[in-house]
Structure formats: C-alpha cells, structure tokens
Amino acid sequence: MNEAFTGKNNTDEVIKAAKNAGAIKDMDTPLIRLVDIHKTYKMGDEEVHANDGITLDIARGEFVAIVGKSGSGKSTLMNIIGALDVPTSGSYILNGIDTGRMSDDKLAEVRNKMIGFVFQQYNLLPKLSVLENVELPLMYQGVKEKERRGRALEQLQKVGLGDKANNLPKQLSGGQQQRVSIARALVGRPSLILADEPTGALDSKTSKEVLGFIKQLNAEGNTVIMITHDPSIAMNAKRIVNIIDGKVTFDGSTEEYAEL
C-alpha cells in the first residue's frame, strides 16, 4: 500500500493508486473514518485522556465544524486528522488508507499532498512574496516552476488577490493574509481543507468575508473541517461535532445544534 504515497503524485494519482491497491472500494467510502480514537498523555503520575473513544465518519464534500472549549480535546483531534500526530489507540482511515501503518515520512507526504491547512496566524513566511508563499506546497511536491507559478497565481486570483502576488505578507491586511493562506491550502488540490480557528485573529467584518470564502470552497465540492471554540462560528458549517472532555457529546446538523 505504500506505493500510493511515493513519487511526485498529486492527490488524484494518490487516490487512483489507493484504489488499485484495494484501499478504496468506491467513492462512497468516507473520506475520513475515525474509529475509537484515544489519545493519552502522561502528566506526572496522571494520565490525561485528550481524546477518549472518538468515532466519526466524514464524507467527501462535507463542511464540518468541530467545536469545543479550551482543553476539550478538539485541537488534539485536529492534529490527528491533519496527520500531525497519531492516536494512542484506535484507527484513522484517510481516503481508505490506515494512517496508523505509515512511517513519519509517509505521514508527511499525506500532509503535503492530501491536506490543505488554514491556520489562525496564517503562517506565511515573511521574506517570501505572496506568490512564493502559495507556491510552497508545490515546491515540496517537486512541481516544475512554470506549472507551480501558474497554479499559485490561479489560486490567488480565485481569492481576489492576483494583483498582490509580488507583495510581501506584511504589506497585506489580516484578512488578505488569511486569503493567501486559503490559496496556499488549495494549490496542491488536496482532498481535505483543515481550518484551525481561521477567523481567530480577525475582526468581525473580516471574519465574515473569510468564512464566506470557506463556505464557497465547500459549495465547489471541497471537504472542509473547521476547528473552533466559538459556537457562532461553528454555525457556518453544515454539520457540527461538539467535544467535551475528549468525548463527542453532539454530532448533527447545524439546525439541530441551534435547538440545543
């Protein structure tokens, strides 16, 4: 199964290879399947159960908000979904492939080729131009310069920043920088967009604009998981998963959540 994550394949090729290996039976297979996920940390003599038996399926094309207060376990779950960490026990199946059987190098390939990250603090490199920041995931994939630049500029135009390609990040507003990070997340054509508190550093007006972009991404067929502590932000999703003390206490539609 490891051949699905070698070479310089894009996401579509990764999926094709996984199908040929028998990992994906059909497109009805959930994009994400979490089965009895536990993550335990040692704090002195005590064990902290950051995730305590979480089981979830997330289908392709969904827009899911994972919501919970600080210390609820949502960030730990995000790290597992983003292949930044592995569970203590349980299974995380991404696109039909068990990530628990992957080496650190293969997990890094998964992060680069299959997951697009949008962070609260943007994580743009200050000495690189906006265009160069968006190009970065493609550089790691080994995409040639001409194609890389073309795809990066296409995504910048998509978020309304094509005319800012040669600017440095510090020359942009917070909302514009977040749009650059969205363009960077999309440029690798990932299977999943993972947004961690994407409006946390923005004012209310700019937050609405950024959420509008994220909702549009989902309307175009992208799978989006948004991590937030704010229930009002979570209401922009179509499905909400609430976590308290490492456990799922609610999993349902936005409308159902609003009635709680």
Number of C-alpha atoms within 10 A of each C-alpha: 16 13 10 21 23 13 11 15 18 18 20 14 13 21 21 15 20 21 19 13 15 13 20 20 12 10 12 9 17 18 21 19 21 21 16 16 23 21 23 14 12 9 8 7 6 8 11 15 17 22 27 19 17 18 16 16 13 19 17 19 17 19 24 27 27 26 28 24 16 12 13 20 22 28 22 19 26 19 15 18 24 23 23 15 15 23 20 14 16 17 20 25 19 24 24 21 23 15 20 16 13 16 11 14 11 17 20 16 20 22 19 22 26 22 23 26 22 25 21 15 17 21 14 21 14 12 11 15 19 30 27 22 22 29 25 21 22 24 14 12 17 13 18 10 12 8 12 23 16 14 21 28 23 16 23 26 15 14 17 14 20 17 10 19 19 12 14 19 25 14 13 15 12 19 20 20 21 28 25 30 28 28 29 27 25 25 24 26 19 21 22 27 25 23 24 24 20 26 24 16 16 17 11 11 9 17 19 16 15 21 16 13 16 24 17 12 18 20 13 10 12 21 22 24 25 23 24 24 21 14 17 11 20 24 18 19 22 16 22 26 21 24 23 19 18 24 20 22 11 16 17 13 15 18 12 12 17 11 6 6
